[in-house]
């Protein structure tokens, strides 16, 4: 194997392209038919390695062939064996993937060589079927549905074990029945997908597409990683080194950057108000998707760096019941339930109910969080080809004395009075916040090739600091380096968000070229009502604090009362083109119109601004072999820049432009890796007008370049890994105030994460497992002027768990070695110390 050493400074696009060409093997022949066993060509080196596998145990059932035959209702997959009745099947399905693990079985040709079976797009509604050896004793069958979980029935026939796969369009009208000599097999259902590797997503293209077919770097943090880490929302994002969250662990909402640029989270592919990430809870969240690079084609106005999307749990067909209790350091107590299943005998109405309550103190003085979450959803089959899902969530959050941070002098910088204690808290207020959301998704299949998806979402975020518990906000450290000036805050913020999205998806062919066309229309409105005032309050001695001092007079000019309305319309067109089985093209464009109105209630003034933007995205994927995908993309984004220049002209939207190339590889059917290289430029950035005091001009520019490497899946049976590394060089390239060459605030050149678990697979200790996590964050620019840095840190997490017959007990150790570090900073007055060593014990029951 050749080894390449890359010296990475400023990225050189010519070298990227040459490198990809050098590692690309010769192309394979395109074939759109369902491949039979005899048609599958095994690489010579793979066959040689497989022959050297250990001798098969006598009690393992040999499967000598796999056939896929079209049927009137879909396709059937036959595992050829004379011992089909001895096969033990466990269903591990989740999302759009039907997954069946067959224990005590192996795929072996008559000459004892191992083999694998794979069929892409065998029939309408099914994107892929694979049959592989999962380990030395297990065969895995995976059937990926295009828009929904496929309906699969198992039969034992004279030919072997038969998987009868019925497409969604024909499932209700032509249920598959076994022949007279076939026996329907009962299978064990586990309810949730199991694994660190997620092969598909519907967010990036609005169609269910394998990740290896998408020309974009995407990292998905699955439910299994969140469970094993016992992670809250802040801890979970440490698994994605390209994401920086500068807000502390007990803050009300996230403050995140992706690839160096600030961004807002989304929910189920919808732009959302702050309700999607109120508080620390991940209740009702199935997975977290990090979509790297510009995503304006999906969301309209958005960050050029990327988007963090939260995907919610959906109703399950089979009964699933889960209860959990947790207790830990700093008086941490939490309970959760997750219930799902059918509400009627026919299984046409499904439900899911997630709920949790958290009561948690922190290492900070007198800080406490109380968080209640309830998230119900119902899925209704309205007919043979129509499905309606209704879901919602309500979050109630009380934050007592949430941290506002500490000055840099005395934390990361020396202070002649000594080090300010990490547990010092300058805020004496109580923030009350709540988030709510309700929406529906209506899906209808006109035929096997054409479908409609219409979705609506309403969300609201509300927060307030009110008397007598107003917030006490730091404004500056006095020259004695111990006295902190503060103001007393009364404020209220009410944000509401309305989103409507309609997509029509169709498949057709132009000759031998396959197309999947998507036409979409998005409508959105966001309103924001913000009011408040500031009062005087006595300063705080950081080394000898006296709390409870009463606020004084209102500070003149501090009162404000504003109301804003933003309307958006987006029209998008996308074509996923399969030029050949191993060459895929993604071409899309979106046109957006936006307008914003701002009212100053106190001054009785109103301003408005409108604009438009076109955002293209072009990507290509070349697969020299099935497991390897080489890709490249070009994409643009925009964000409205509200305001006027000195000449009274309105500002143009800021624009983001990205070039990205990368490699995705399925090392096996349970382990995948991605390598990405990118270059992003954000232009039209506002900076001070050097000739007209108090005005701005759009001559600023910022650039972000980097490399990302990730690995996720199962290395060996029971040994899982989720690891990533990110190099990011994000700098100011043009500005009238910030020195050119400064790092963008809060960015770090190096970040990495490693989380791995091992669970004993057999014997008396079966079900016992261990986990280890390493999280490294390099030094970060503390402010825009780069006047100070937050030092790098490495923290270690560990876990021990035991699971048997639905019962699970776990101990999670976070910051195992009690490292003193800083999570983030907003400015020189607001630096956030990290959480010290904590331990959490959890007991759960799945039944």
N, C-alpha and C positions, 0 to 999 in steps of 0.2 A: 504494500500500500504506500502510495506517495505521501510525503508529509510536506505541508506548505507552511512557511513562516511569513507572517504579514506584518510589516511595520506600519502601524496605523497613526498617521498624523492627520493632515487634511485629506479627506477621502478623494481618491483619484478614480473617476468613473471608468476610465479606460481599463485600469487594472482590474476592476470588479468584473467587467464583461469578459476580459481574457480569462480570469480565474474560473468563471462559470463554464466557459467553453472547454477549458482544460479538463474539468472534472466530469464533463457530460459524456457518458457512453453513447454508443450508436443507437439510433431510434429502433423501436419495435414496430411490428406490423399491426395496423389497426384492424380490428375485427369486431363487428357489432352484433354477432350472433352470440347466443348463450353458449359459453365454452363447455364442452364435455371433458371428461377426464383425459381421454386420449389426445385432446387438442392442447393440453397444457404442457408447455415446454419448460422443463426445469433447468436452471443454469448448471453447467457441469460441475463447478466447484461446490454448489449446494448439494448436489446429489452425492458427491464424494463424502462430504461431511456427514450427511444423513446416514449413510451406510455405516458410519463408525459409531452410531448411537448404541447404548447398551442393549443387551438382550431384553426382549419384551417379557414381562411377567406372565405366567401361565393364566392368571385370572383376568387379564386385560382382553377385551373384545376387539378384534381387528376389523377395521372397516376398509375393504379393499378397493372401493371406488365410490365416486360421487357423481350423480347425474342430476341435471336440472331440465325438467320438461314443462313446456307451456301447457296451461289448462284453460278451461273456459272462464275461470274466475281469477286466474293469476298465474302461478307457477308452483310446481312441486319439486322439492329437493329430496332425492333418495340417497340415503347412506347405505351402500350395498354391504350386507353382512348376513351370515346365516344365524347369528345370535342376537337379532334385533330385540327379542323379548327381554334380554338381560341388560340392556342399556338403561342407565339411570340418568334422568334428565332433570336439571335444575334451571328454572327460569330466572334470569337476572336482568330482565328488560327494564329500560328506562328511556324517557324521551321518545324519539322516533326509532329507537333501536331495539329490535327483538333479539335478545341474547340468550342462548341456551348452552349451558355447560354440561357435557356428557362425561360422567366419571367412569373410570375403568375402561377407557377406550383409546384407540390410536388409529390414525390414518396411515395405512401401509399398503403399498402395491404388492402383488403376488411375489415379487422378488425381495420383499421386505424393505424396500426403499420408502421413506416417508414422502408425503406429498401434501400439497395444499390446493384448495379449490377457491376460485374467485370469479364472480360474474358481475359486470357492471351494467346497470339499466336493463335487467333481463325482461322486465315488463313494465307497463305504465304504473306509476305509483311506487315502484321499488327502485332505489338508486344503486343498491349493491347487495350481493350475497357472498359471504365468505365462510369457508369451513377450514379450520386449521387445528393443528396440534397445539393446545395451550401449554401443556407440559408433558411429562413422560406418561401421565395417566389420564389426561383430560383432553377432549375434543371440544372446541367452541364453534357454534353455529351462530352467525350474526346476519340478520336481515334488516337493512336500513330502509325505512319508509321515506318517501319524498316529503309528505306533509303531515303524517301521523304514524303512530305505532301500527305496524302491519298486524292483521289478524292471522294467527298461525295455529293450526291443529296438527297433532301428531298421531300417526297411525303405524301400527305394526303389521307389515305385510310379508308375503313370501320373499320379496326382493330385499327387505331390510326395514330400516326405520324411515318413514316418510314424513316430511314436513310439508303440509298443505298450506301454501301461502295465498291469502285472499287479499286483493287490493281493496282500498277503501271504497272505491266507486262501486264495486260489486259485492262487498261484504254483506250488505243487508238484503239485496235482492236474490243472490244465489249462494246461500250458505253451503259450504263444502261438506259433504257427508262421506263417510268411509264406505268402501265397497263391502259386500257381504262377508268376505273373508278377511277384512281388516278390522283390527281391534283398536278403539280409541284409547289412547294412553293418558292417564292422569299424571300431571307434572306438579312439582313443588314450586310455589311462587314465593320469591323473597321480597318483592315489592319495589326495591330501589336498585338502580344501576350501581354496580360495584366496580370501582377502579379509579386510578388517578389520571388516566388518559381519556379525554373526551374527543371522539373522532369527528363529530359534526356540529354545525351551528347554523341557525336560521337567521341570525341577526345581521351578519355582514352583507348578505346579498338578498335578504328577505325571502330566500328560498332555502330549503334544507339541503345544504351542500357539504360534502366532506371537506375538512380543513385543508387536506392536501391538494384540493382543486381550487383553492382560493388564493389569488396572488396578493397576499397581505399577511403580515405577521400578526398572529392572534394567540393570546395566552388565556386559557380557561382554567380557573381555580374551581375544581369540582366539589360537590358536597362531601365527598369522602375525606378530602384534605381539611376542609373546615371542621368536620367532626373530629378527626384525629388530633387536630391542634387545639380543639375547644376554643376556636378563634372568635373574637368579636370583629367588628368591621375594620378597625384600625389594624389589628394583628393580621387579618387576612390579607391585606394589601401589601404586607412585607414579602409575600410570595411572588410579587411582581416587581422586580427591581427597577423597571422603567417608570413605575409610578412612585411619586413622592407625595406623601401626605404630611403637611407641616402642622396640622392641628393636633393637639394633645389627645390622649386617650379618653379623657372625660369631657370632651367638647360636644357641642350640640350637633354640628354637622362637619363634613369633611372639607378640607382645603387641599385639593390635589392638583398635581401637575403630571402630565404624561409626556415623555421625551422632552422635558424642559418647559412645556407650555401649560398654563393654567387651563383647567377644563371642568365642566359640570357633568355629574353622573347622569346616566339614562336608566330607564326601567323597561324591560321587555321591548327594547328597541324604540321607546318613546322618549323624546325630550320631556323632562319632568321638572316639577318644582323641587324645592329642597326636601319634600316629603319622602323621597326615596332613600334618604340616608340620615333621617333624624335619629340621633342616639346611637348607641353602640351595637344594637341588636341586628342579627341576621335572620331573625325568625321569618319563615316563609320564603327565604331565598334558597334556590336550588344550586346556583353557581354564580360566579363572578367572571365576566368576560372582558378582557382588556383588548380593545381593538386599536392597534397601533397605527398612527398616522392619521391624515385627514379623513373624516367621515361625513363630509358635507353632503355627499350623495344620499346618505340615510337620514340625516338630522337637520339639513339646512345649515343655518349659522352655528358654527362649532369650532372647537380648538383645532389647530393644525397638528398638535402632538398626538392626539388620540382620545379615546373615550373609554370610560369604565361603565359597563352595562351590567345591571343586576337582573338576573332571570329568576322569576318566581316559580315556586313549586306548583305543579298542576295536578288535578284530580287523577287518581289511579283507578284502573278497572277492577283490581282485586283488593279485598279488605286489607288495610294497613293501619296499625295502631302503634303509636310510639309515645312513651312518657319518659321524662328525664328530670333529675334533680341534681343541682350542683351547689357546693359550698367551698369557700376558699379564703385566702388571706384578705385582710382589711374588711372583715365582715361582709364577704361577698356571698349572696344567696340568690339562686335562680331556679325557676321551674319552667318546663316547656312541655307542650303536647302537640302531636302531629297525627291527625286522624284522617283517613281517606277510605273510599270504597263506593260501591253502588248504592243508590237510594231506592231502586226498584228491582224487581226480579229479572227484568229483561236487560238490565245493565245500560239503559239508555240515559239515565240521569246519574251522574257521578258527583261526588263532593270531596272537598278537602278543607280541613280546619286546622290552622296553625295558631298557637297562642303561647305567650311567654310573659313572665314577670321577673324583673331583676331589681334587687335592692343591694347597692354596692357602695362602700366607702372607698377612699383612696389614701395614698400615702400623704396627700396634701392636708394641711390643717383644716379640719371641719368640713371637708368636701364629701358630698354624697350624691349618688344618682339613683333615682327610682324610675323604672321604665316598664310600661305595660304595652304589649303588642297583641293584636288579634287580626288574623288574616284569613277570611273565608273565601272559598271559590266553589262554583258549581258549573259543571259541563253537561249540556243537554243535547242529545241527538234529536234534532227536529225532523229529520227524515232520512232517507237513504243516503243523501249526499250533502246534508247540511248539519252543521254543528255550531252551537252557541256556548261560549264560555263567559261567565260573569264572575268577576273577582274584585276584591277590595282589601283595604288594610286601614287600621287605625292605630296610631302610636301616641302614647301619652308619656311625656318626659318632664321630670322635675330635676333640675340641676342645682343643687345647693353649693354655692361658692365654687362653681367651676373655675378652673385656672385662667387667669389672664396673662400668666407668664411672669418672669422676673427680669430685671435689667441684665444686659450683657456684662456690665462691670460688676463683678462679684460672682459670676457664674462661669462664663467662658473666658472672661478677661479678668486680670488681677484687680483686687480692690484693697486699699490700704487698711480697711477695717476687717478684712478676712473674707472667707467664703460665705455667701448667703446660703442658709440651709435649704436644701432641695424641697423640703416640705412646707416652706413658707408660702402663704397664700395671701395675695393682696386684695382679692375680691371678697366682699361680704354679702353679695346679693344672691337672690334665687331667681334663676331663669325658668320660666314655664314655657314649654314648647309642645306643640302637637302637630302631627302630620296625618293626613287622611287621603285616601285614593279610592276611586271606584271606576270600573270600566268594563267593557265587553269586547269580545272578539267573535265575529261571525264569519264562518268559513263555508263556502259552497263550491262543490265540484259540478261544473256544467257537463263535463265529460272526463275521460281519463287524461286528456291533455290540457283542458282549460279549467281554471278555478278562480274564485274571487275571495278576497280577504278584506273585511271591513272591521276596523277597530276604533274604539273611542276610549279616552281616559280623561277623568277630571281629578286633579290633585290640589291639595291645599297645604301650606305650611304657615303656622302662626306661632309667634314667640313674643314674650313680653317680660320686661323688668318693671315692676310696679311697687309703689310704696306699701309697706315700709321696708321692702327688700330690694331696693334698686341696686344695680351693679355699681361697684367702685372700680373705676377704670384708670390704669396708670398712664400718666402723661409725661413723666420725666424725672430723672434722678438729680437731686440738688448737688451743688459742688462738694458737700461733705461726704458724698458717695454712700450715704446710709439712709437719707430721708427721701422718700418717694412721694412726689406730688400726684394727687388723684382728683378725679371728678366723679360726682354721683350721677348715675344715669337712670332716667325714666324713659323707656322706649317701648314701642310696639311695632311689630312688622307682620303684615298679612299678605301672603303671596298666593295667587290662584292661577291654575294652569289648565287649559282646555286643549285637547289634541284629538284630531280626527284623521284617520289614515285609511285610504282605500287602494288596494292593489289588485290588478288583474294579471294572472300568470298563465302563460300558454307555451306549449311545446309543439314544434313543427320542424320540418326538414326542408332544406333547399339542396336537392340532390343528395349527396352523401354527408352533407354538413348538418349537424343537429343544432337546434336553437332552443333556448329557454328564455322567453321574452317576458319582461315585467314592465308594466305601466302603472305608475302610482301618482296619487294626489294627496298631499298633506295640508291640513289646515291647523293653525294654532293661534291661540290667544293667551297672553300672560299679563296679569295685572299685579301691581305691587302698591300697597298702601303702607306708608312708613311715617311715623310721628314720634316725637320725643323732645326732651330737654335735658339740660345739664345743670347740676347744682354744685355749689362749693362744698367741700368736705376737708377735714383736717388731713395733713400728710401722714404717712405711716413710716415709723422707724423700722426698717427691715431687720434690724438686729435686736430690737426690743419693742415689738409691735403692741399697740393698744387698740383693740378692736371695739366696735360698738359706738363710735362717735357719730353724732347726729349730723345730717346734711344741713347746709345753710341756704343762702339765698340763691335764686335762679341766676345763672350766669347770663348777662345781657347778650343777645344775639344767638343764643344756643338753641332756641326753640325752632322746630321744623315740623312741617306737615306736608307731605308730597304724595302724589298719586300718579302712577304711570301705567300706560296700556301699550302692549306690543302685539301687533297682528302679523302673521306670517302665512304665506301661501307658497307651496313648493310643488313643482311638477317634475317627475323624473321618468326616465326611460332607460332600461337596462337590457342588455342581451348577453347571455352566457352562451358562447359559441363553442361547440365541440368540433373543431376542424378534423380531428382524428381522435382515437381513443387516448392518445398520449399527448395531444396538443389542444389546449383550451384557451380561449380568449374571453376576457370580460371587458365589455365596452358599455359605459353608462355616462349619463349627463343629467344635471338637474338645474332648473331655473327657479330662482326664489325671488319673491317680492316681499318686502317688509316695510312696516311703518311703526313709529313710536311717538306717543304723545305724553308729555310730562306736564303735570300741573303742580304749581306751588300754591297751596291753599292759603297760607298766611299772606303772601305777597299778591295773591289773586292774579297770577300770570300763567300763561300756557305756551309751551313750545312744542313743535312737532317736526318730524323728519321722516323721510321715506327713501327707499333705495331698492336696488335689485342686484343680483349677482348670478353668474353662471358657474357651475362647478363640475368639471369633467373628472372622470376616473377611467383609466385604461390599464389593464393588466393582462399578462400572459403567463401561462403555466405550461412547461414542457416536462414530460415524464419519460426519461430515457428507459427506465424500468418502472414497474408498478410501485415499488416502495419509495422511489425518489421523485421529488418535484422541484424543478428549478423555476423560479418565478421572478418577475419584475413588474413594477407598477409605477404609474405617474398619476398623481391626484392633486386636487386643489381644494381649498376651503376658504371660508370668509367669516368675518364677524363684524356686525355693524359698529361703526365708530360714531357715536352720537355727539353732536356739537357743531359749532361753526368757527371758521377761521376769521382772521381780522377783516378780510374783505367780504364777510357775511356769507361766503360759500359754505355749503354743507360738506362734511367730510365723507370721503369714499370709504367703503368697508376695508378693513385690514384684510390682506390676502396671505394665505399659506400655500406654499408649493413644495411638494415632496417627490423625490425620486428614491425608490427602494428596490433592492434586489435581495434574493435570499434562496435558501435551500431548505426543503422540508423532507424528512426521511422517516418512514416507518421501519424502525429497526427490527420489529416483528409486529404481530397483530396487537400487542399490548404495550409497546414502548415506542415513543415518537420523539423526534428532536427537530428543532427549527433554528436556523441561523439567518439573521437579517442584518443588512447594512443599509443605512438611510441617510438622507441629506434633506433637511427642511429649512426653508427660508420664509420668514414672516415679514412682509413689507407693509407700507402705509401705516407704520406704528406711530402713534401720537408722541410728539416731543415738544418742548417749549419753543415758542417762536422767538428767535434771538433778536428780532427787530421790534416786536410789539409785546410789551410786558402784559402778562395775564392771558395771552392767547397761545394757541398750539398750532403746529404744522405737522404734516404727515410725511416727514422725511426720515423717520426712524426705521431701523431694520434689525432683526435678530435672526440668528442662524443656529440650528441644532444639527449635529452630526453624531452618528454613533453606530454601535454594534450590539446586537442582542443574541443571546444563545440560551435555549431552554431545552430541558429534558423532562419527560413526564411518562409515567406508566409503571409497569411491573417488570423488574429485571429478572427475577426468578419467582417461582411460586411462593407467595407470602411476603416477598420483598418488594416494596413500592418505593418510588422516588419521585420527588417533584423539585426540580432545581432550575435556577436561572442565573444569568449574569448579564449586566448591562453596562456598557461604556457609553457615556454621553458627554459631549463637549458642546454646551449651549452658551452662546456668548452674544453680547451686543456688538453689532457690526456697524451701525450708524445711529448717532444720537447727539442732541445738542447739549445735554446735561450730563448723562451717564458716560463715563470714559469708555471709548471704543476698546473692546477687548475684555471688558468686565464679564464675569460669569453671570448668567441670569440667576436672580435671587433664588435660593433654596436648592439649586441643582448641585449634583455631585458627579464627578467623572466616573466613579466606580461604585457599583452596588451589586450584591449577590445574595442569593438565598439557597439553602439546601434543607429539604425536609425529607426524611426517609423513615420508613417503618418496616419492621419484620414481625410476622405472626407465625408461630409454630403451627405446622400444618397437620401433624398427626402425633399419636401417642398420648400419654396421660396428660401432657401439658398443651395439647391442642387448644388453640384459642388464646393462648398467652402471647402478648406482643409487646414490642418496645418501639419507641420513636425517638429520633434525635433531629434537632433543627439548629442550623447556623444561619445567622442573619447579619450581613455586613453592609454598612452604609459608610461611604467615604466622607471626607470633609465637604462641607456645604457653605455656599455664600450666604451670610446671615442677613444681608440687606442688599438693595440694588446698587448702592455705592461700593459694595465689597469692603466695608470698613472693618468687618470682623468675620471670622469663620467659626462654624460649629465643627468640632473635631470629629474624626471618624470613630466608629465603634463596631464591635463585634459582640453580639449576644448569643447565648446558647439556650435552647429550649429542649426539654426532654419529656417523654411520656412513657407510662407503663399501663397496659390495659389487658383485660381478660374478657373474652366473649364466648358464651356457650348457651345454646338453646334460646336465643333471643335476649338473654340478659347480658349486659355489658357494664363493667366497672372500670374506671380509668382515673389515673392521677396525672395531671399535667403540671410540669415545672417550667416557669417562664423566667427568663433572665437568671438562669441557674447559678451563675457565678457572681450575681449581684453587681454587675458592671455599672459604673456611674457614667451616664451618657445623656445626650440631649436629643429629644425627638425632633424638634424643629424650632423655628423662630419666625415671627412676623416682622420684627424690627429690633432696634437696640434696646427697647424697653420691654420686649415681650419674647423672652427665651424660655423654652419649655423643657424642664428636666424629664428624663425618662423614668418609667416605672421600675422600681427595684424588684428583687426576687419575690415571686409569688408562687403559691401552689394552689391548685384547684382539684377537688375530687368530684367525680361525676358517676352517677348510677343511672342507667337507662334500661328500659324494657321494650322490646319490639315484639308484637304478637298479632 
